[in-house]
Amino acid sequence: MNENEQSVFTRYAGKPQAKLEVIDGGKQTPGKSAYRAYGIDKPNSRKSRLQIEFNSVDPVIVSLTKTYLVEIQYIAERYVCLMFTTCAFLLEGENLGSLVELLNDDQVLSIHAFNPRRHDIPNEGEAIITHISRSSLQGASMIDEETLPEPAE
């Protein structure tokens, strides 16, 4: 990889620091917090940005302007595709209907992926996002018109 292809973090990080160790993910971490799939925006002080938190070794947060959310695709309480003008986010999980309703009403401040090292397991029936991925708009649609069933007459 040449200098032009390096990530911004690699180019500007300076000299490498001490190598980080990966901590065993199978052990319970003390001090876990309660998990919420989304944060609610306050009614009288709506924020203009939506934060989407991925969970890898360290949380990565992407902040997008809510007005650029142009389409929401929702399938079977398990999949939600948020299509912004510049990219798309695919959310996978369970019980995501309440999230879609709140997104439609512009009441969501943040979206969070579940991380078993950081969060307690949510109660049965609560919304949980198990995976978030980001993609370009090309091919991001979950709905393929050619595979949809014919409408009943």
MDTraj code that builds the backbone (N, CA, C; nanometers):
import mdtraj as md
import numpy as np

residues = "MET ASN GLU ASN GLU GLN SER VAL PHE THR ARG TYR ALA GLY LYS PRO GLN ALA LYS LEU GLU VAL ILE ASP GLY GLY LYS GLN THR PRO GLY LYS SER ALA TYR ARG ALA TYR GLY ILE ASP LYS PRO ASN SER ARG LYS SER ARG LEU GLN ILE GLU PHE ASN SER VAL ASP PRO VAL ILE VAL SER LEU THR LYS THR TYR LEU VAL GLU ILE GLN TYR ILE ALA GLU ARG TYR VAL CYS LEU MET PHE THR THR CYS ALA PHE LEU LEU GLU GLY GLU ASN LEU GLY SER LEU VAL GLU LEU LEU ASN ASP ASP GLN VAL LEU SER ILE HIS ALA PHE ASN PRO ARG ARG HIS ASP ILE PRO ASN GLU GLY GLU ALA ILE ILE THR HIS ILE SER ARG SER SER LEU GLN GLY ALA SER MET ILE ASP GLU GLU THR LEU PRO GLU PRO ALA GLU".split()
xyz = np.array([
    [0.0853, -0.1166, 0.0000],
    [0.0000, 0.0000, 0.0000],
    [0.0901, 0.1231, 0.0000],
    [0.0717, 0.2131, -0.0960],
    [0.1546, 0.3322, -0.0990],
    [0.0977, 0.4397, -0.0073],
    [0.1676, 0.5517, 0.0033],
    [0.1289, 0.6572, 0.0970],
    [-0.0101, 0.7121, 0.0671],
    [-0.0466, 0.7202, -0.0608],
    [-0.1778, 0.7732, -0.0973],
    [-0.2913, 0.6790, -0.0607],
    [-0.2634, 0.5505, -0.0449],
    [-0.3666, 0.4528, -0.0134],
    [-0.3777, 0.4241, 0.1359],
    [-0.2918, 0.4817, 0.2180],
    [-0.2970, 0.4579, 0.3624],
    [-0.4164, 0.5300, 0.4233],
    [-0.4669, 0.4736, 0.5295],
    [-0.5775, 0.5393, 0.5975],
    [-0.5271, 0.6664, 0.6647],
    [-0.6197, 0.7564, 0.6901],
    [-0.5840, 0.8817, 0.7555],
    [-0.5243, 0.8559, 0.8940],
    [-0.5695, 0.7499, 0.9609],
    [-0.5169, 0.7182, 1.0930],
    [-0.3710, 0.6741, 1.0841],
    [-0.3373, 0.5974, 0.9815],
    [-0.2001, 0.5503, 0.9639],
    [-0.1077, 0.6651, 0.9289],
    [-0.1516, 0.7525, 0.8380],
    [-0.0661, 0.8623, 0.7923],
    [-0.0357, 0.9633, 0.9015],
    [-0.1327, 0.9929, 0.9861],
    [-0.1155, 1.1020, 1.0818],
    [-0.0972, 1.0574, 1.2263],
    [-0.0884, 0.9307, 1.2490],
    [-0.0758, 0.8812, 1.3860],
    [0.0653, 0.8989, 1.4412],
    [0.1633, 0.9216, 1.3576],
    [0.2998, 0.9357, 1.4051],
    [0.3627, 0.8005, 1.4263],
    [0.4636, 0.7961, 1.5093],
    [0.5325, 0.6697, 1.5349],
    [0.4414, 0.5756, 1.6123],
    [0.4492, 0.4462, 1.5814],
    [0.3625, 0.3504, 1.6517],
    [0.3925, 0.3479, 1.8017],
    [0.2879, 0.3398, 1.8770],
    [0.2990, 0.3287, 2.0219],
    [0.3100, 0.1810, 2.0579],
    [0.3056, 0.1532, 2.1857],
    [0.3103, 0.0142, 2.2311],
    [0.1946, -0.0628, 2.1685],
    [0.2217, -0.1864, 2.1316],
    [0.1209, -0.2690, 2.0663],
    [0.0069, -0.2997, 2.1640],
    [-0.1165, -0.2862, 2.1149],
    [-0.2334, -0.3148, 2.1970],
    [-0.2580, -0.4640, 2.2029],
    [-0.3042, -0.5107, 2.3173],
    [-0.3382, -0.6515, 2.3329],
    [-0.4888, -0.6674, 2.3206],
    [-0.5308, -0.7749, 2.2581],
    [-0.6725, -0.8050, 2.2481],
    [-0.7122, -0.8805, 2.3740],
    [-0.8178, -0.8337, 2.4388],
    [-0.8655, -0.8959, 2.5618],
    [-0.9659, -1.0038, 2.5249],
    [-0.9612, -1.1174, 2.5930],
    [-1.0515, -1.2290, 2.5657],
    [-1.1963, -1.1817, 2.5750],
    [-1.2710, -1.1980, 2.4647],
    [-1.4088, -1.1509, 2.4591],
    [-1.5080, -1.2420, 2.5270],
    [-1.4690, -1.3632, 2.5659],
    [-1.5622, -1.4573, 2.6246],
    [-1.5858, -1.4368, 2.7730],
    [-1.5056, -1.3554, 2.8380],
    [-1.5192, -1.3365, 2.9820],
    [-1.6133, -1.2210, 3.0121],
    [-1.6859, -1.2335, 3.1210],
    [-1.7750, -1.1275, 3.1643],
    [-1.6930, -1.0074, 3.2099],
    [-1.7346, -0.8900, 3.1699],
    [-1.6661, -0.7680, 3.2094],
    [-1.7450, -0.7029, 3.3221],
    [-1.6804, -0.6735, 3.4353],
    [-1.7539, -0.6076, 3.5431],
    [-1.7950, -0.4676, 3.5008],
    [-1.9069, -0.4223, 3.5537],
    [-1.9517, -0.2868, 3.5269],
    [-2.0198, -0.2693, 3.3928],
    [-2.0849, -0.3727, 3.3425],
    [-2.1590, -0.3598, 3.2178],
    [-2.2755, -0.2640, 3.2363],
    [-2.3155, -0.2009, 3.1266],
    [-2.4290, -0.1099, 3.1333],
    [-2.5507, -0.1748, 3.0664],
    [-2.6670, -0.1228, 3.0992],
    [-2.7893, -0.1716, 3.0373],
    [-2.7866, -0.1350, 2.8893],
    [-2.8352, -0.2238, 2.8050],
    [-2.8334, -0.2003, 2.6604],
    [-2.9635, -0.1372, 2.6147],
    [-2.9521, -0.0359, 2.5307],
    [-3.0658, 0.0237, 2.4610],
    [-3.0281, 0.0327, 2.3140],
    [-3.1129, -0.0165, 2.2256],
    [-3.0841, -0.0156, 2.0823],
    [-3.0807, 0.1256, 2.0264],
    [-3.1502, 0.2167, 2.0924],
    [-3.1545, 0.3546, 2.0446],
    [-3.1754, 0.4501, 2.1614],
    [-3.1306, 0.5723, 2.1415],
    [-3.1531, 0.6796, 2.2378],
    [-3.2624, 0.7701, 2.1842],
    [-3.3449, 0.8219, 2.2730],
    [-3.4581, 0.9062, 2.2352],
    [-3.4168, 1.0533, 2.2439],
    [-3.4557, 1.1304, 2.1438],
    [-3.4299, 1.2732, 2.1406],
    [-3.5324, 1.3435, 2.2299],
    [-3.4901, 1.4464, 2.3010],
    [-3.5809, 1.5210, 2.3885],
    [-3.6810, 1.6003, 2.3044],
    [-3.8085, 1.5992, 2.3415],
    [-3.9117, 1.6628, 2.2587],
    [-3.8904, 1.8126, 2.2339],
    [-3.8440, 1.8857, 2.3317],
    [-3.8331, 2.0309, 2.3164],
    [-3.6965, 2.0781, 2.2688],
    [-3.6053, 1.9868, 2.2466],
    [-3.4723, 2.0270, 2.1993],
    [-3.4171, 1.9223, 2.1032],
    [-3.4854, 1.9010, 1.9929],
    [-3.4444, 1.8017, 1.8950],
    [-3.3071, 1.8352, 1.8380],
    [-3.2238, 1.7348, 1.8287],
    [-3.0911, 1.7490, 1.7702],
    [-3.1017, 1.7271, 1.6190],
    [-3.0139, 1.7898, 1.5438],
    [-3.0182, 1.7776, 1.3986],
    [-2.9360, 1.6594, 1.3476],
    [-2.8612, 1.5951, 1.4366],
    [-2.7731, 1.4861, 1.3936],
    [-2.8153, 1.3545, 1.4586],
    [-2.7882, 1.2461, 1.3870],
    [-2.8144, 1.1103, 1.4340],
    [-2.6804, 1.0410, 1.4498],
    [-2.6555, 0.9840, 1.5676],
    [-2.5311, 0.9118, 1.5914],
    [-2.5561, 0.7625, 1.5795],
    [-2.4677, 0.6955, 1.5037],
    [-2.4759, 0.5505, 1.4873],
    [-2.3480, 0.4925, 1.5453],
    [-2.3630, 0.4056, 1.6452],
    [-2.2481, 0.3494, 1.7171],
    [-2.2269, 0.2038, 1.6791],
    [-2.1142, 0.1785, 1.6136],
    [-2.0714, 0.0425, 1.5825],
    [-1.9953, -0.0077, 1.7038],
    [-1.9897, -0.1368, 1.7228],
    [-1.9078, -0.1911, 1.8302],
    [-1.8092, -0.2904, 1.7730],
    [-1.6839, -0.2564, 1.7855],
    [-1.5769, -0.3488, 1.7527],
    [-1.4946, -0.3583, 1.8800],
    [-1.3654, -0.3526, 1.8719],
    [-1.2850, -0.3514, 1.9940],
    [-1.3157, -0.2241, 2.0721],
    [-1.3184, -0.1122, 2.0024],
    [-1.3588, 0.0156, 2.0606],
    [-1.4819, 0.0637, 1.9849],
    [-1.5732, 0.1324, 2.0525],
    [-1.6902, 0.1845, 1.9814],
    [-1.6475, 0.2871, 1.8760],
    [-1.7105, 0.2818, 1.7601],
    [-1.6898, 0.3797, 1.6537],
    [-1.8232, 0.4490, 1.6336],
    [-1.8235, 0.5815, 1.6385],
    [-1.9478, 0.6566, 1.6266],
    [-1.9442, 0.7398, 1.4995],
    [-2.0501, 0.7277, 1.4193],
    [-2.0677, 0.8078, 1.2991],
    [-2.1830, 0.9031, 1.3277],
    [-2.1644, 1.0300, 1.2971],
    [-2.2678, 1.1301, 1.3196],
    [-2.3128, 1.1854, 1.1850],
    [-2.4420, 1.1725, 1.1551],
    [-2.4975, 1.2157, 1.0273],
    [-2.6114, 1.3138, 1.0503],
    [-2.6317, 1.4025, 0.9551],
    [-2.7432, 1.4959, 0.9630],
    [-2.8731, 1.4212, 0.9345],
    [-2.9710, 1.4353, 1.0224],
    [-3.0977, 1.3632, 1.0073],
    [-3.1697, 1.3995, 0.8778],
    [-3.1532, 1.5222, 0.8310],
    [-3.2240, 1.5628, 0.7093],
    [-3.1744, 1.4891, 0.5855],
    [-3.0587, 1.4236, 0.5929],
    [-3.0066, 1.3474, 0.4797],
    [-3.0560, 1.2031, 0.4793],
    [-3.1368, 1.1663, 0.5763],
    [-3.1993, 1.0334, 0.5766],
    [-3.3171, 1.0390, 0.4799],
    [-3.3012, 0.9773, 0.3631],
    [-3.4011, 0.9924, 0.2580],
    [-3.4940, 0.8720, 0.2453],
    [-3.4542, 0.7570, 0.2991],
    [-3.5390, 0.6383, 0.2872],
    [-3.5077, 0.5403, 0.3992],
    [-3.6141, 0.4758, 0.4491],
    [-3.5994, 0.3697, 0.5486],
    [-3.6662, 0.2457, 0.4915],
    [-3.5918, 0.1364, 0.4823],
    [-3.6488, 0.0085, 0.4417],
    [-3.6508, -0.0814, 0.5641],
    [-3.7608, -0.1522, 0.5811],
    [-3.7824, -0.2296, 0.7031],
    [-3.8423, -0.3639, 0.6652],
    [-3.7801, -0.4716, 0.7096],
    [-3.8291, -0.6047, 0.6752],
    [-3.8338, -0.6930, 0.8004],
    [-3.9508, -0.7466, 0.8290],
    [-3.9724, -0.8559, 0.9237],
    [-3.9174, -0.8332, 1.0642],
    [-3.9223, -0.7106, 1.1143],
    [-3.8756, -0.6807, 1.2513],
    [-3.7275, -0.7100, 1.2709],
    [-3.6553, -0.7525, 1.1643],
    [-3.5166, -0.7947, 1.1800],
    [-3.4160, -0.7099, 1.1044],
    [-3.4587, -0.6460, 0.9970],
    [-3.3658, -0.5718, 0.9123],
    [-3.4177, -0.4310, 0.8877],
    [-3.3290, -0.3341, 0.9010],
    [-3.3613, -0.1957, 0.8706],
    [-3.2464, -0.1403, 0.7879],
    [-3.2797, -0.0772, 0.6767],
    [-3.1786, -0.0110, 0.5944],
    [-3.2075, 0.1379, 0.5990],
    [-3.1110, 0.2153, 0.6474],
    [-3.1217, 0.3610, 0.6524],
    [-3.0403, 0.4162, 0.5370],
    [-3.1094, 0.4765, 0.4406],
    [-3.0415, 0.5284, 0.3231],
    [-3.0294, 0.6798, 0.3345],
    [-2.9055, 0.7246, 0.3474],
    [-2.8748, 0.8673, 0.3515],
    [-2.8314, 0.9094, 0.2116],
    [-2.8116, 1.0366, 0.1894],
    [-2.7728, 1.0822, 0.0561],
    [-2.6323, 1.0378, 0.0179],
    [-2.5477, 1.0041, 0.1136],
    [-2.4094, 0.9687, 0.0840],
    [-2.3757, 0.8219, 0.1069],
    [-2.4554, 0.7508, 0.1860],
    [-2.4256, 0.6120, 0.2186],
    [-2.5501, 0.5458, 0.2763],
    [-2.5383, 0.4178, 0.3062],
    [-2.6493, 0.3435, 0.3664],
    [-2.5978, 0.2622, 0.4843],
    [-2.6841, 0.2407, 0.5835],
    [-2.6516, 0.1591, 0.6996],
    [-2.7536, 0.0468, 0.7075],
    [-2.7048, -0.0759, 0.7175],
    [-2.7917, -0.1918, 0.7338],
    [-2.7844, -0.2354, 0.8793],
    [-2.8981, -0.2365, 0.9457],
    [-2.9083, -0.2792, 1.0852],
    [-2.9721, -0.4171, 1.0867],
    [-2.9123, -0.5079, 1.1609],
    [-2.9686, -0.6416, 1.1776],
    [-2.9944, -0.6634, 1.3257],
    [-3.1052, -0.7258, 1.3579],
    [-3.1363, -0.7517, 1.4979],
    [-3.2720, -0.8152, 1.5137],
    [-3.3387, -0.7799, 1.6227],
    [-3.4719, -0.8325, 1.6516],
    [-3.5569, -0.7222, 1.7123],
    [-3.6874, -0.7302, 1.6894],
    [-3.7849, -0.6375, 1.7474],
    [-3.7549, -0.4920, 1.7102],
    [-3.7256, -0.4666, 1.5833],
    [-3.6847, -0.3336, 1.5405],
    [-3.8001, -0.2439, 1.4956],
    [-3.9235, -0.2907, 1.5094],
    [-4.0400, -0.2110, 1.4705],
    [-4.0495, -0.0795, 1.5453],
    [-4.0235, -0.0819, 1.6757],
    [-4.0324, 0.0417, 1.7544],
    [-3.9281, 0.1439, 1.7095],
    [-3.8099, 0.0968, 1.6695],
    [-3.7064, 0.1866, 1.6192],
    [-3.7534, 0.2563, 1.4919],
    [-3.8135, 0.1826, 1.4003],
    [-3.8613, 0.2405, 1.2749],
    [-3.9695, 0.3448, 1.3011],
    [-4.0622, 0.3149, 1.3918],
    [-4.1673, 0.4112, 1.4254],
    [-4.1077, 0.5405, 1.4790],
    [-4.0106, 0.5294, 1.5675],
    [-3.9485, 0.6491, 1.6245],
    [-3.8636, 0.7244, 1.5214],
    [-3.7988, 0.6527, 1.4301],
    [-3.7255, 0.7194, 1.3220],
    [-3.8217, 0.7980, 1.2333],
    [-3.9366, 0.7392, 1.2024],
    [-4.0358, 0.8079, 1.1201],
    [-4.0878, 0.9343, 1.1877],
    [-4.0916, 0.9358, 1.3195],
    [-4.1385, 1.0525, 1.3947],
    [-4.0251, 1.1465, 1.4349],
    [-3.9035, 1.1222, 1.3845],
    [-3.7859, 1.2054, 1.4130],
    [-3.7583, 1.2145, 1.5639],
    [-3.7688, 1.1006, 1.6330],
    [-3.7476, 1.0994, 1.7767],
    [-3.6210, 1.0261, 1.8192],
    [-3.5418, 0.9765, 1.7246],
    [-3.4230, 0.8987, 1.7587],
    [-3.3000, 0.9893, 1.7575],
    [-3.2243, 0.9846, 1.8646],
    [-3.1008, 1.0622, 1.8776],
    [-2.9797, 0.9782, 1.8400],
    [-2.9841, 0.8473, 1.8757],
    [-2.8686, 0.7616, 1.8521],
    [-2.9136, 0.6174, 1.8343],
    [-2.8282, 0.5400, 1.7652],
    [-2.8524, 0.3980, 1.7406],
    [-2.7277, 0.3239, 1.7868],
    [-2.7461, 0.2112, 1.8588],
    [-2.6338, 0.1406, 1.9199],
    [-2.6362, -0.0077, 1.8870],
    [-2.5227, -0.0601, 1.8450],
    [-2.5090, -0.2040, 1.8269],
    [-2.4817, -0.2689, 1.9626],
    [-2.5351, -0.3866, 1.9823],
    [-2.5141, -0.4606, 2.1060],
    [-2.3709, -0.5156, 2.1099],
    [-2.3067, -0.5011, 2.2241],
    [-2.1731, -0.5560, 2.2456],
    [-2.1771, -0.6335, 2.3773],
    [-2.1643, -0.7671, 2.3735],
    [-2.1771, -0.8471, 2.4958],
    [-2.0697, -0.8156, 2.6000],
    [-1.9590, -0.7554, 2.5585],
    [-1.8554, -0.7192, 2.6564],
    [-1.8905, -0.5921, 2.7322],
    [-1.9763, -0.5085, 2.6734],
    [-2.0093, -0.3802, 2.7344],
    [-2.1509, -0.3713, 2.7881],
    [-2.2414, -0.4560, 2.7363],
    [-2.3836, -0.4426, 2.7707],
    [-2.4400, -0.5696, 2.8334],
    [-2.5373, -0.5483, 2.9210],
    [-2.6171, -0.6593, 2.9720],
    [-2.7134, -0.7029, 2.8613],
    [-2.7502, -0.8299, 2.8611],
    [-2.8441, -0.8808, 2.7615],
    [-2.9807, -0.8171, 2.7868],
    [-3.0433, -0.7615, 2.6818],
    [-3.1746, -0.6977, 2.7026],
    [-3.2825, -0.8010, 2.7317],
    [-3.3920, -0.7545, 2.7877],
    [-3.5048, -0.8420, 2.8188],
    [-3.5696, -0.8933, 2.6906],
    [-3.6375, -1.0059, 2.7020],
    [-3.7099, -1.0655, 2.5902],
    [-3.8091, -0.9636, 2.5336],
    [-3.8129, -0.9500, 2.4021],
    [-3.9075, -0.8598, 2.3368],
    [-3.8563, -0.7181, 2.3155],
    [-3.7447, -0.6820, 2.3768],
    [-3.6892, -0.5481, 2.3560],
    [-3.6091, -0.5450, 2.2265],
    [-3.5979, -0.4265, 2.1683],
    [-3.5207, -0.4103, 2.0455],
    [-3.3730, -0.4373, 2.0735],
    [-3.3093, -0.5097, 1.9813],
    [-3.1660, -0.5359, 1.9911],
    [-3.1082, -0.5303, 1.8497],
    [-2.9968, -0.4598, 1.8348],
    [-2.9265, -0.4518, 1.7069],
    [-2.7983, -0.5319, 1.7222],
    [-2.7887, -0.6419, 1.6497],
    [-2.6736, -0.7308, 1.6632],
    [-2.5605, -0.6969, 1.5679],
    [-2.5934, -0.6265, 1.4586],
    [-2.4888, -0.5935, 1.3614],
    [-2.5275, -0.4674, 1.2849],
    [-2.4304, -0.3791, 1.2628],
    [-2.4485, -0.2607, 1.1794],
    [-2.3382, -0.2612, 1.0751],
    [-2.3769, -0.2445, 0.9499],
    [-2.2765, -0.2321, 0.8442],
    [-2.3073, -0.1080, 0.7611],
    [-2.2021, -0.0499, 0.7066],
    [-2.2134, 0.0700, 0.6246],
    [-2.1752, 0.0340, 0.4815],
    [-2.2486, 0.0879, 0.3845],
    [-2.2155, 0.0597, 0.2452],
    [-2.2435, 0.1825, 0.1601],
    [-2.2003, 0.1752, 0.0351],
    [-2.2342, 0.2795, -0.0599],
    [-2.3804, 0.2621, -0.0978],
    [-2.4348, 0.3588, -0.1673],
    [-2.5751, 0.3502, -0.2054],
    [-2.5996, 0.2468, -0.3152],
    [-2.5009, 0.2209, -0.3992],
    [-2.5169, 0.1219, -0.5042],
    [-2.5312, -0.0166, -0.4416],
    [-2.6414, -0.0816, -0.4670],
    [-2.6625, -0.2164, -0.4165],
    [-2.7017, -0.2233, -0.2700],
    [-2.7333, -0.1104, -0.2084],
    [-2.7660, -0.1110, -0.0660],
    [-2.9109, -0.1491, -0.0396],
    [-2.9951, -0.1445, -0.1396],
    [-3.1365, -0.1716, -0.1199],
    [-3.1593, -0.3162, -0.0767],
    [-3.2455, -0.3354, 0.0214],
    [-3.2815, -0.4698, 0.0665],
    [-3.3965, -0.5249, -0.0164],
    [-3.4665, -0.4372, -0.0881],
    [-3.5836, -0.4785, -0.1628],
    [-3.5457, -0.4924, -0.3089],
    [-3.5616, -0.6119, -0.3613],
    [-3.5351, -0.6391, -0.5014],
    [-3.6699, -0.6571, -0.5689],
    [-3.7072, -0.5627, -0.6536],
    [-3.8400, -0.5641, -0.7140],
    [-3.8655, -0.6896, -0.7964],
    [-3.7607, -0.7507, -0.8491],
    [-3.7791, -0.8709, -0.9302],
    [-3.8181, -0.9920, -0.8460],
    [-3.7852, -0.9918, -0.7177],
    [-3.8160, -1.1077, -0.6331],
    [-3.9410, -1.0881, -0.5485],
    [-4.0038, -0.9691, -0.5554],
    [-4.1262, -0.9466, -0.4801],
    [-4.2403, -1.0268, -0.5415],
    [-4.3330, -1.0795, -0.4589],
    [-4.4468, -1.1531, -0.5138],
    [-4.5394, -1.0590, -0.5907],
    [-4.6102, -1.1149, -0.6858],
    [-4.7058, -1.0365, -0.7638],
    [-4.8193, -0.9918, -0.6719],
    [-4.8682, -0.8691, -0.6882],
    [-4.9810, -0.8236, -0.6052],
    [-5.1094, -0.9018, -0.6352],
    [-5.1889, -0.9250, -0.5316],
    [-5.3160, -0.9962, -0.5489],
    [-5.4159, -0.9041, -0.6161],
    [-5.5003, -0.9619, -0.7036],
    [-5.6016, -0.8811, -0.7741],
    [-5.7334, -0.8871, -0.7038],
])
top = md.Topology()
chain = top.add_chain()
for i, resn in enumerate(residues, 1):
    res = top.add_residue(resn, chain, resSeq=i)
    for name in ("N", "CA", "C"):
        top.add_atom(name, md.element.get_by_symbol(name[0]), res)
traj = md.Trajectory(xyz[None], top)
